[in-house]
Amino acid sequence: MPEESGFGEKALSQVVEMGLSSQLETAEEINVDVKADLLQAMQGQINGVRSRVKG
């Protein structure tokens, strides 16, 4: 998923990161990259998710 993320994708990725970080207290670093049209994401449809957790 190398192409640039749009504002909606970045915002959604950050929300997912915050949610995961509250559940994974021992993780040092959490990175999430969501690929989705914001309207489709609101309807529960996403094109892809990439995540990496260090810790």
PDBQT receptor file of N, H, CA, C and O in Angstrom, charges set to zero:
ATOM      1  N   MET A   1       0.829  -1.189   0.000  1.00  0.00    +0.000 N 
ATOM      2  CA  MET A   1       0.000   0.000   0.000  1.00  0.00    +0.000 C 
ATOM      3  C   MET A   1       0.878   1.259   0.000  1.00  0.00    +0.000 C 
ATOM      4  O   MET A   1       0.805   2.053   0.938  1.00  0.00    +0.000 OA
ATOM      5  N   PRO A   2       1.689   1.449  -1.013  1.00  0.00    +0.000 N 
ATOM      6  CA  PRO A   2       2.645   2.544  -0.994  1.00  0.00    +0.000 C 
ATOM      7  C   PRO A   2       2.106   3.912  -1.365  1.00  0.00    +0.000 C 
ATOM      8  O   PRO A   2       2.760   4.909  -1.060  1.00  0.00    +0.000 OA
ATOM      9  N   GLU A   3       0.952   4.015  -2.004  1.00  0.00    +0.000 N 
ATOM     10  H   GLU A   3       0.421   3.205  -2.251  1.00  0.00    +0.000 HD
ATOM     11  CA  GLU A   3       0.466   5.327  -2.425  1.00  0.00    +0.000 C 
ATOM     12  C   GLU A   3       0.096   6.209  -1.236  1.00  0.00    +0.000 C 
ATOM     13  O   GLU A   3      -0.157   5.715  -0.137  1.00  0.00    +0.000 OA
ATOM     14  N   GLU A   4       0.068   7.510  -1.469  1.00  0.00    +0.000 N 
ATOM     15  H   GLU A   4       0.273   7.911  -2.362  1.00  0.00    +0.000 HD
ATOM     16  CA  GLU A   4      -0.198   8.487  -0.413  1.00  0.00    +0.000 C 
ATOM     17  C   GLU A   4      -1.616   8.340   0.145  1.00  0.00    +0.000 C 
ATOM     18  O   GLU A   4      -2.561   8.055  -0.590  1.00  0.00    +0.000 OA
ATOM     19  N   SER A   5      -1.740   8.535   1.435  1.00  0.00    +0.000 N 
ATOM     20  H   SER A   5      -0.972   8.767   2.032  1.00  0.00    +0.000 HD
ATOM     21  CA  SER A   5      -3.042   8.489   2.086  1.00  0.00    +0.000 C 
ATOM     22  C   SER A   5      -3.704   9.851   2.032  1.00  0.00    +0.000 C 
ATOM     23  O   SER A   5      -3.026  10.877   2.090  1.00  0.00    +0.000 OA
ATOM     24  N   GLY A   6      -5.013   9.869   1.924  1.00  0.00    +0.000 N 
ATOM     25  H   GLY A   6      -5.564   9.036   1.877  1.00  0.00    +0.000 HD
ATOM     26  CA  GLY A   6      -5.765  11.107   1.976  1.00  0.00    +0.000 C 
ATOM     27  C   GLY A   6      -6.043  11.489   3.415  1.00  0.00    +0.000 C 
ATOM     28  O   GLY A   6      -5.734  10.737   4.339  1.00  0.00    +0.000 OA
ATOM     29  N   PHE A   7      -6.627  12.664   3.600  1.00  0.00    +0.000 N 
ATOM     30  H   PHE A   7      -6.878  13.275   2.849  1.00  0.00    +0.000 HD
ATOM     31  CA  PHE A   7      -6.923  13.153   4.946  1.00  0.00    +0.000 C 
ATOM     32  C   PHE A   7      -7.815  12.181   5.713  1.00  0.00    +0.000 C 
ATOM     33  O   PHE A   7      -7.548  11.888   6.878  1.00  0.00    +0.000 OA
ATOM     34  N   GLY A   8      -8.857  11.687   5.083  1.00  0.00    +0.000 N 
ATOM     35  H   GLY A   8      -9.074  11.926   4.137  1.00  0.00    +0.000 HD
ATOM     36  CA  GLY A   8      -9.778  10.765   5.749  1.00  0.00    +0.000 C 
ATOM     37  C   GLY A   8      -9.093   9.473   6.157  1.00  0.00    +0.000 C 
ATOM     38  O   GLY A   8      -9.344   8.953   7.245  1.00  0.00    +0.000 OA
ATOM     39  N   GLU A   9      -8.226   8.947   5.290  1.00  0.00    +0.000 N 
ATOM     40  H   GLU A   9      -8.022   9.369   4.407  1.00  0.00    +0.000 HD
ATOM     41  CA  GLU A   9      -7.501   7.721   5.605  1.00  0.00    +0.000 C 
ATOM     42  C   GLU A   9      -6.535   7.943   6.772  1.00  0.00    +0.000 C 
ATOM     43  O   GLU A   9      -6.410   7.085   7.646  1.00  0.00    +0.000 OA
ATOM     44  N   LYS A  10      -5.859   9.083   6.786  1.00  0.00    +0.000 N 
ATOM     45  H   LYS A  10      -5.960   9.779   6.076  1.00  0.00    +0.000 HD
ATOM     46  CA  LYS A  10      -4.932   9.385   7.880  1.00  0.00    +0.000 C 
ATOM     47  C   LYS A  10      -5.681   9.517   9.198  1.00  0.00    +0.000 C 
ATOM     48  O   LYS A  10      -5.238   9.002  10.225  1.00  0.00    +0.000 OA
ATOM     49  N   ALA A  11      -6.811  10.204   9.167  1.00  0.00    +0.000 N 
ATOM     50  H   ALA A  11      -7.171  10.622   8.333  1.00  0.00    +0.000 HD
ATOM     51  CA  ALA A  11      -7.603  10.385  10.386  1.00  0.00    +0.000 C 
ATOM     52  C   ALA A  11      -8.110   9.038  10.897  1.00  0.00    +0.000 C 
ATOM     53  O   ALA A  11      -8.041   8.762  12.095  1.00  0.00    +0.000 OA
ATOM     54  N   LEU A  12      -8.610   8.212  10.006  1.00  0.00    +0.000 N 
ATOM     55  H   LEU A  12      -8.666   8.437   9.033  1.00  0.00    +0.000 HD
ATOM     56  CA  LEU A  12      -9.115   6.896  10.391  1.00  0.00    +0.000 C 
ATOM     57  C   LEU A  12      -7.985   6.031  10.945  1.00  0.00    +0.000 C 
ATOM     58  O   LEU A  12      -8.179   5.312  11.925  1.00  0.00    +0.000 OA
ATOM     59  N   SER A  13      -6.815   6.097  10.330  1.00  0.00    +0.000 N 
ATOM     60  H   SER A  13      -6.657   6.682   9.534  1.00  0.00    +0.000 HD
ATOM     61  CA  SER A  13      -5.658   5.341  10.799  1.00  0.00    +0.000 C 
ATOM     62  C   SER A  13      -5.274   5.768  12.220  1.00  0.00    +0.000 C 
ATOM     63  O   SER A  13      -4.958   4.922  13.057  1.00  0.00    +0.000 OA
ATOM     64  N   GLN A  14      -5.302   7.063  12.489  1.00  0.00    +0.000 N 
ATOM     65  H   GLN A  14      -5.559   7.749  11.809  1.00  0.00    +0.000 HD
ATOM     66  CA  GLN A  14      -4.960   7.556  13.817  1.00  0.00    +0.000 C 
ATOM     67  C   GLN A  14      -5.973   7.114  14.865  1.00  0.00    +0.000 C 
ATOM     68  O   GLN A  14      -5.599   6.786  15.991  1.00  0.00    +0.000 OA
ATOM     69  N   VAL A  15      -7.233   7.103  14.508  1.00  0.00    +0.000 N 
ATOM     70  H   VAL A  15      -7.537   7.369  13.593  1.00  0.00    +0.000 HD
ATOM     71  CA  VAL A  15      -8.271   6.646  15.441  1.00  0.00    +0.000 C 
ATOM     72  C   VAL A  15      -8.057   5.176  15.778  1.00  0.00    +0.000 C 
ATOM     73  O   VAL A  15      -8.181   4.781  16.938  1.00  0.00    +0.000 OA
ATOM     74  N   VAL A  16      -7.736   4.365  14.775  1.00  0.00    +0.000 N 
ATOM     75  H   VAL A  16      -7.635   4.686  13.833  1.00  0.00    +0.000 HD
ATOM     76  CA  VAL A  16      -7.485   2.943  15.021  1.00  0.00    +0.000 C 
ATOM     77  C   VAL A  16      -6.249   2.772  15.901  1.00  0.00    +0.000 C 
ATOM     78  O   VAL A  16      -6.250   1.949  16.816  1.00  0.00    +0.000 OA
ATOM     79  N   GLU A  17      -5.196   3.543  15.629  1.00  0.00    +0.000 N 
ATOM     80  H   GLU A  17      -5.196   4.212  14.885  1.00  0.00    +0.000 HD
ATOM     81  CA  GLU A  17      -3.984   3.489  16.455  1.00  0.00    +0.000 C 
ATOM     82  C   GLU A  17      -4.294   3.814  17.916  1.00  0.00    +0.000 C 
ATOM     83  O   GLU A  17      -3.820   3.126  18.820  1.00  0.00    +0.000 OA
ATOM     84  N   MET A  18      -5.085   4.857  18.148  1.00  0.00    +0.000 N 
ATOM     85  H   MET A  18      -5.470   5.416  17.414  1.00  0.00    +0.000 HD
ATOM     86  CA  MET A  18      -5.438   5.227  19.520  1.00  0.00    +0.000 C 
ATOM     87  C   MET A  18      -6.230   4.118  20.202  1.00  0.00    +0.000 C 
ATOM     88  O   MET A  18      -5.999   3.818  21.373  1.00  0.00    +0.000 OA
ATOM     89  N   GLY A  19      -7.151   3.518  19.482  1.00  0.00    +0.000 N 
ATOM     90  H   GLY A  19      -7.339   3.762  18.530  1.00  0.00    +0.000 HD
ATOM     91  CA  GLY A  19      -7.937   2.422  20.047  1.00  0.00    +0.000 C 
ATOM     92  C   GLY A  19      -7.072   1.229  20.398  1.00  0.00    +0.000 C 
ATOM     93  O   GLY A  19      -7.240   0.627  21.459  1.00  0.00    +0.000 OA
ATOM     94  N   LEU A  20      -6.145   0.881  19.515  1.00  0.00    +0.000 N 
ATOM     95  H   LEU A  20      -6.008   1.370  18.653  1.00  0.00    +0.000 HD
ATOM     96  CA  LEU A  20      -5.255  -0.240  19.797  1.00  0.00    +0.000 C 
ATOM     97  C   LEU A  20      -4.313   0.062  20.947  1.00  0.00    +0.000 C 
ATOM     98  O   LEU A  20      -4.052  -0.806  21.779  1.00  0.00    +0.000 OA
ATOM     99  N   SER A  21      -3.799   1.285  21.002  1.00  0.00    +0.000 N 
ATOM    100  H   SER A  21      -4.010   1.990  20.325  1.00  0.00    +0.000 HD
ATOM    101  CA  SER A  21      -2.848   1.624  22.064  1.00  0.00    +0.000 C 
ATOM    102  C   SER A  21      -3.489   1.560  23.445  1.00  0.00    +0.000 C 
ATOM    103  O   SER A  21      -2.812   1.286  24.435  1.00  0.00    +0.000 OA
ATOM    104  N   SER A  22      -4.788   1.812  23.510  1.00  0.00    +0.000 N 
ATOM    105  H   SER A  22      -5.338   2.034  22.706  1.00  0.00    +0.000 HD
ATOM    106  CA  SER A  22      -5.460   1.715  24.807  1.00  0.00    +0.000 C 
ATOM    107  C   SER A  22      -5.652   0.260  25.233  1.00  0.00    +0.000 C 
ATOM    108  O   SER A  22      -5.855  -0.021  26.414  1.00  0.00    +0.000 OA
ATOM    109  N   GLN A  23      -5.587  -0.659  24.276  1.00  0.00    +0.000 N 
ATOM    110  H   GLN A  23      -5.422  -0.431  23.316  1.00  0.00    +0.000 HD
ATOM    111  CA  GLN A  23      -5.759  -2.081  24.570  1.00  0.00    +0.000 C 
ATOM    112  C   GLN A  23      -4.421  -2.809  24.740  1.00  0.00    +0.000 C 
ATOM    113  O   GLN A  23      -4.354  -3.844  25.403  1.00  0.00    +0.000 OA
ATOM    114  N   LEU A  24      -3.365  -2.268  24.143  1.00  0.00    +0.000 N 
ATOM    115  H   LEU A  24      -3.420  -1.427  23.604  1.00  0.00    +0.000 HD
ATOM    116  CA  LEU A  24      -2.055  -2.916  24.170  1.00  0.00    +0.000 C 
ATOM    117  C   LEU A  24      -1.087  -2.054  24.976  1.00  0.00    +0.000 C 
ATOM    118  O   LEU A  24      -0.276  -1.323  24.408  1.00  0.00    +0.000 OA
ATOM    119  N   GLU A  25      -1.175  -2.143  26.280  1.00  0.00    +0.000 N 
ATOM    120  H   GLU A  25      -1.834  -2.737  26.742  1.00  0.00    +0.000 HD
ATOM    121  CA  GLU A  25      -0.411  -1.270  27.169  1.00  0.00    +0.000 C 
ATOM    122  C   GLU A  25       1.093  -1.473  27.073  1.00  0.00    +0.000 C 
ATOM    123  O   GLU A  25       1.843  -0.530  27.324  1.00  0.00    +0.000 OA
ATOM    124  N   THR A  26       1.566  -2.666  26.719  1.00  0.00    +0.000 N 
ATOM    125  H   THR A  26       0.957  -3.432  26.515  1.00  0.00    +0.000 HD
ATOM    126  CA  THR A  26       3.000  -2.928  26.693  1.00  0.00    +0.000 C 
ATOM    127  C   THR A  26       3.648  -2.628  25.341  1.00  0.00    +0.000 C 
ATOM    128  O   THR A  26       4.867  -2.743  25.212  1.00  0.00    +0.000 OA
ATOM    129  N   ALA A  27       2.882  -2.257  24.357  1.00  0.00    +0.000 N 
ATOM    130  H   ALA A  27       1.892  -2.164  24.461  1.00  0.00    +0.000 HD
ATOM    131  CA  ALA A  27       3.433  -1.969  23.034  1.00  0.00    +0.000 C 
ATOM    132  C   ALA A  27       4.209  -0.658  23.056  1.00  0.00    +0.000 C 
ATOM    133  O   ALA A  27       3.745   0.342  23.603  1.00  0.00    +0.000 OA
ATOM    134  N   GLU A  28       5.401  -0.677  22.453  1.00  0.00    +0.000 N 
ATOM    135  H   GLU A  28       5.778  -1.490  22.009  1.00  0.00    +0.000 HD
ATOM    136  CA  GLU A  28       6.222   0.520  22.372  1.00  0.00    +0.000 C 
ATOM    137  C   GLU A  28       5.776   1.424  21.223  1.00  0.00    +0.000 C 
ATOM    138  O   GLU A  28       5.791   2.649  21.343  1.00  0.00    +0.000 OA
ATOM    139  N   GLU A  29       5.384   0.816  20.127  1.00  0.00    +0.000 N 
ATOM    140  H   GLU A  29       5.371  -0.179  20.030  1.00  0.00    +0.000 HD
ATOM    141  CA  GLU A  29       5.009   1.583  18.936  1.00  0.00    +0.000 C 
ATOM    142  C   GLU A  29       3.904   0.849  18.186  1.00  0.00    +0.000 C 
ATOM    143  O   GLU A  29       3.975  -0.365  17.991  1.00  0.00    +0.000 OA
ATOM    144  N   ILE A  30       2.883   1.590  17.767  1.00  0.00    +0.000 N 
ATOM    145  H   ILE A  30       2.825   2.576  17.925  1.00  0.00    +0.000 HD
ATOM    146  CA  ILE A  30       1.782   1.035  16.987  1.00  0.00    +0.000 C 
ATOM    147  C   ILE A  30       1.602   1.897  15.753  1.00  0.00    +0.000 C 
ATOM    148  O   ILE A  30       1.413   3.109  15.857  1.00  0.00    +0.000 OA
ATOM    149  N   ASN A  31       1.659   1.268  14.577  1.00  0.00    +0.000 N 
ATOM    150  H   ASN A  31       1.812   0.284  14.493  1.00  0.00    +0.000 HD
ATOM    151  CA  ASN A  31       1.425   1.965  13.315  1.00  0.00    +0.000 C 
ATOM    152  C   ASN A  31       0.307   1.256  12.566  1.00  0.00    +0.000 C 
ATOM    153  O   ASN A  31       0.334   0.037  12.397  1.00  0.00    +0.000 OA
ATOM    154  N   VAL A  32      -0.673   2.028  12.121  1.00  0.00    +0.000 N 
ATOM    155  H   VAL A  32      -0.695   3.018  12.258  1.00  0.00    +0.000 HD
ATOM    156  CA  VAL A  32      -1.800   1.486  11.363  1.00  0.00    +0.000 C 
ATOM    157  C   VAL A  32      -1.990   2.335  10.117  1.00  0.00    +0.000 C 
ATOM    158  O   VAL A  32      -1.969   3.564  10.184  1.00  0.00    +0.000 OA
ATOM    159  N   ASP A  33      -2.174   1.677   8.981  1.00  0.00    +0.000 N 
ATOM    160  H   ASP A  33      -2.190   0.678   8.926  1.00  0.00    +0.000 HD
ATOM    161  CA  ASP A  33      -2.426   2.361   7.719  1.00  0.00    +0.000 C 
ATOM    162  C   ASP A  33      -3.711   1.786   7.129  1.00  0.00    +0.000 C 
ATOM    163  O   ASP A  33      -3.730   0.641   6.678  1.00  0.00    +0.000 OA
ATOM    164  N   VAL A  34      -4.778   2.574   7.133  1.00  0.00    +0.000 N 
ATOM    165  H   VAL A  34      -4.763   3.504   7.499  1.00  0.00    +0.000 HD
ATOM    166  CA  VAL A  34      -6.075   2.146   6.609  1.00  0.00    +0.000 C 
ATOM    167  C   VAL A  34      -6.247   2.727   5.215  1.00  0.00    +0.000 C 
ATOM    168  O   VAL A  34      -6.034   3.921   5.005  1.00  0.00    +0.000 OA
ATOM    169  N   LYS A  35      -6.630   1.888   4.265  1.00  0.00    +0.000 N 
ATOM    170  H   LYS A  35      -6.803   0.918   4.436  1.00  0.00    +0.000 HD
ATOM    171  CA  LYS A  35      -6.930   2.327   2.905  1.00  0.00    +0.000 C 
ATOM    172  C   LYS A  35      -8.426   2.184   2.679  1.00  0.00    +0.000 C 
ATOM    173  O   LYS A  35      -8.949   1.075   2.577  1.00  0.00    +0.000 OA
ATOM    174  N   ALA A  36      -9.111   3.327   2.603  1.00  0.00    +0.000 N 
ATOM    175  H   ALA A  36      -8.686   4.228   2.686  1.00  0.00    +0.000 HD
ATOM    176  CA  ALA A  36     -10.561   3.286   2.422  1.00  0.00    +0.000 C 
ATOM    177  C   ALA A  36     -11.072   4.666   2.041  1.00  0.00    +0.000 C 
ATOM    178  O   ALA A  36     -10.523   5.680   2.473  1.00  0.00    +0.000 OA
ATOM    179  N   ASP A  37     -12.091   4.701   1.256  1.00  0.00    +0.000 N 
ATOM    180  H   ASP A  37     -12.536   3.877   0.905  1.00  0.00    +0.000 HD
ATOM    181  CA  ASP A  37     -12.826   5.926   1.008  1.00  0.00    +0.000 C 
ATOM    182  C   ASP A  37     -13.594   6.218   2.294  1.00  0.00    +0.000 C 
ATOM    183  O   ASP A  37     -14.218   5.317   2.855  1.00  0.00    +0.000 OA
ATOM    184  N   LEU A  38     -13.558   7.450   2.764  1.00  0.00    +0.000 N 
ATOM    185  H   LEU A  38     -13.051   8.182   2.309  1.00  0.00    +0.000 HD
ATOM    186  CA  LEU A  38     -14.164   7.779   4.055  1.00  0.00    +0.000 C 
ATOM    187  C   LEU A  38     -15.652   7.414   4.104  1.00  0.00    +0.000 C 
ATOM    188  O   LEU A  38     -16.119   6.884   5.112  1.00  0.00    +0.000 OA
ATOM    189  N   LEU A  39     -16.385   7.683   3.058  1.00  0.00    +0.000 N 
ATOM    190  H   LEU A  39     -16.006   8.113   2.239  1.00  0.00    +0.000 HD
ATOM    191  CA  LEU A  39     -17.814   7.346   3.032  1.00  0.00    +0.000 C 
ATOM    192  C   LEU A  39     -18.015   5.834   3.115  1.00  0.00    +0.000 C 
ATOM    193  O   LEU A  39     -18.888   5.359   3.841  1.00  0.00    +0.000 OA
ATOM    194  N   GLN A  40     -17.208   5.083   2.374  1.00  0.00    +0.000 N 
ATOM    195  H   GLN A  40     -16.498   5.468   1.785  1.00  0.00    +0.000 HD
ATOM    196  CA  GLN A  40     -17.314   3.625   2.430  1.00  0.00    +0.000 C 
ATOM    197  C   GLN A  40     -16.931   3.104   3.817  1.00  0.00    +0.000 C 
ATOM    198  O   GLN A  40     -17.552   2.169   4.323  1.00  0.00    +0.000 OA
ATOM    199  N   ALA A  41     -15.907   3.707   4.433  1.00  0.00    +0.000 N 
ATOM    200  H   ALA A  41     -15.402   4.467   4.023  1.00  0.00    +0.000 HD
ATOM    201  CA  ALA A  41     -15.487   3.288   5.774  1.00  0.00    +0.000 C 
ATOM    202  C   ALA A  41     -16.612   3.498   6.780  1.00  0.00    +0.000 C 
ATOM    203  O   ALA A  41     -16.803   2.681   7.681  1.00  0.00    +0.000 OA
ATOM    204  N   MET A  42     -17.350   4.583   6.629  1.00  0.00    +0.000 N 
ATOM    205  H   MET A  42     -17.195   5.246   5.897  1.00  0.00    +0.000 HD
ATOM    206  CA  MET A  42     -18.478   4.843   7.526  1.00  0.00    +0.000 C 
ATOM    207  C   MET A  42     -19.569   3.794   7.353  1.00  0.00    +0.000 C 
ATOM    208  O   MET A  42     -20.383   3.582   8.252  1.00  0.00    +0.000 OA
ATOM    209  N   GLN A  43     -19.583   3.138   6.194  1.00  0.00    +0.000 N 
ATOM    210  H   GLN A  43     -18.922   3.310   5.464  1.00  0.00    +0.000 HD
ATOM    211  CA  GLN A  43     -20.553   2.079   5.928  1.00  0.00    +0.000 C 
ATOM    212  C   GLN A  43     -19.980   0.698   6.237  1.00  0.00    +0.000 C 
ATOM    213  O   GLN A  43     -20.619  -0.323   5.982  1.00  0.00    +0.000 OA
ATOM    214  N   GLY A  44     -18.750   0.681   6.796  1.00  0.00    +0.000 N 
ATOM    215  H   GLY A  44     -18.231   1.511   7.003  1.00  0.00    +0.000 HD
ATOM    216  CA  GLY A  44     -18.140  -0.585   7.188  1.00  0.00    +0.000 C 
ATOM    217  C   GLY A  44     -17.329  -1.266   6.112  1.00  0.00    +0.000 C 
ATOM    218  O   GLY A  44     -16.996  -2.443   6.251  1.00  0.00    +0.000 OA
ATOM    219  N   GLN A  45     -16.997  -0.556   5.026  1.00  0.00    +0.000 N 
ATOM    220  H   GLN A  45     -17.268   0.400   4.912  1.00  0.00    +0.000 HD
ATOM    221  CA  GLN A  45     -16.239  -1.142   3.931  1.00  0.00    +0.000 C 
ATOM    222  C   GLN A  45     -14.867  -0.479   3.846  1.00  0.00    +0.000 C 
ATOM    223  O   GLN A  45     -14.768   0.746   3.772  1.00  0.00    +0.000 OA
ATOM    224  N   ILE A  46     -13.808  -1.294   3.859  1.00  0.00    +0.000 N 
ATOM    225  H   ILE A  46     -13.888  -2.289   3.919  1.00  0.00    +0.000 HD
ATOM    226  CA  ILE A  46     -12.460  -0.766   3.700  1.00  0.00    +0.000 C 
ATOM    227  C   ILE A  46     -11.721  -1.569   2.634  1.00  0.00    +0.000 C 
ATOM    228  O   ILE A  46     -12.047  -2.728   2.378  1.00  0.00    +0.000 OA
ATOM    229  N   ASN A  47     -10.728  -0.942   2.018  1.00  0.00    +0.000 N 
ATOM    230  H   ASN A  47     -10.463   0.000   2.226  1.00  0.00    +0.000 HD
ATOM    231  CA  ASN A  47      -9.957  -1.607   0.973  1.00  0.00    +0.000 C 
ATOM    232  C   ASN A  47      -8.783  -2.398   1.543  1.00  0.00    +0.000 C 
ATOM    233  O   ASN A  47      -8.386  -3.412   0.969  1.00  0.00    +0.000 OA
ATOM    234  N   GLY A  48      -8.232  -1.951   2.654  1.00  0.00    +0.000 N 
ATOM    235  H   GLY A  48      -8.555  -1.128   3.120  1.00  0.00    +0.000 HD
ATOM    236  CA  GLY A  48      -7.111  -2.667   3.249  1.00  0.00    +0.000 C 
ATOM    237  C   GLY A  48      -6.652  -2.025   4.550  1.00  0.00    +0.000 C 
ATOM    238  O   GLY A  48      -6.896  -0.846   4.809  1.00  0.00    +0.000 OA
ATOM    239  N   VAL A  49      -5.982  -2.833   5.354  1.00  0.00    +0.000 N 
ATOM    240  H   VAL A  49      -5.784  -3.790   5.144  1.00  0.00    +0.000 HD
ATOM    241  CA  VAL A  49      -5.413  -2.360   6.615  1.00  0.00    +0.000 C 
ATOM    242  C   VAL A  49      -4.042  -2.991   6.763  1.00  0.00    +0.000 C 
ATOM    243  O   VAL A  49      -3.868  -4.192   6.558  1.00  0.00    +0.000 OA
ATOM    244  N   ARG A  50      -3.074  -2.165   7.121  1.00  0.00    +0.000 N 
ATOM    245  H   ARG A  50      -3.216  -1.189   7.288  1.00  0.00    +0.000 HD
ATOM    246  CA  ARG A  50      -1.737  -2.674   7.426  1.00  0.00    +0.000 C 
ATOM    247  C   ARG A  50      -1.396  -2.184   8.822  1.00  0.00    +0.000 C 
ATOM    248  O   ARG A  50      -1.567  -1.004   9.126  1.00  0.00    +0.000 OA
ATOM    249  N   SER A  51      -0.919  -3.071   9.663  1.00  0.00    +0.000 N 
ATOM    250  H   SER A  51      -0.780  -4.030   9.416  1.00  0.00    +0.000 HD
ATOM    251  CA  SER A  51      -0.563  -2.673  11.024  1.00  0.00    +0.000 C 
ATOM    252  C   SER A  51       0.780  -3.260  11.411  1.00  0.00    +0.000 C 
ATOM    253  O   SER A  51       1.184  -4.321  10.937  1.00  0.00    +0.000 OA
ATOM    254  N   ARG A  52       1.463  -2.532  12.292  1.00  0.00    +0.000 N 
ATOM    255  H   ARG A  52       1.135  -1.670  12.678  1.00  0.00    +0.000 HD
ATOM    256  CA  ARG A  52       2.734  -3.010  12.836  1.00  0.00    +0.000 C 
ATOM    257  C   ARG A  52       2.788  -2.593  14.291  1.00  0.00    +0.000 C 
ATOM    258  O   ARG A  52       2.572  -1.428  14.626  1.00  0.00    +0.000 OA
ATOM    259  N   VAL A  53       3.078  -3.558  15.155  1.00  0.00    +0.000 N 
ATOM    260  H   VAL A  53       3.253  -4.504  14.883  1.00  0.00    +0.000 HD
ATOM    261  CA  VAL A  53       3.171  -3.290  16.589  1.00  0.00    +0.000 C 
ATOM    262  C   VAL A  53       4.554  -3.740  17.045  1.00  0.00    +0.000 C 
ATOM    263  O   VAL A  53       4.958  -4.879  16.812  1.00  0.00    +0.000 OA
ATOM    264  N   LYS A  54       5.272  -2.832  17.697  1.00  0.00    +0.000 N 
ATOM    265  H   LYS A  54       4.944  -1.906  17.887  1.00  0.00    +0.000 HD
ATOM    266  CA  LYS A  54       6.570  -3.165  18.284  1.00  0.00    +0.000 C 
ATOM    267  C   LYS A  54       6.407  -3.211  19.790  1.00  0.00    +0.000 C 
ATOM    268  O   LYS A  54       5.722  -2.375  20.379  1.00  0.00    +0.000 OA
ATOM    269  N   GLY A  55       7.029  -4.172  20.392  1.00  0.00    +0.000 N 
ATOM    270  H   GLY A  55       7.585  -4.851  19.913  1.00  0.00    +0.000 HD
ATOM    271  CA  GLY A  55       6.982  -4.192  21.844  1.00  0.00    +0.000 C 
ATOM    272  C   GLY A  55       6.890  -5.536  22.353  1.00  0.00    +0.000 C 
ATOM    273  O   GLY A  55       6.841  -5.736  23.566  1.00  0.00    +0.000 OA
TER     274      GLY A  55
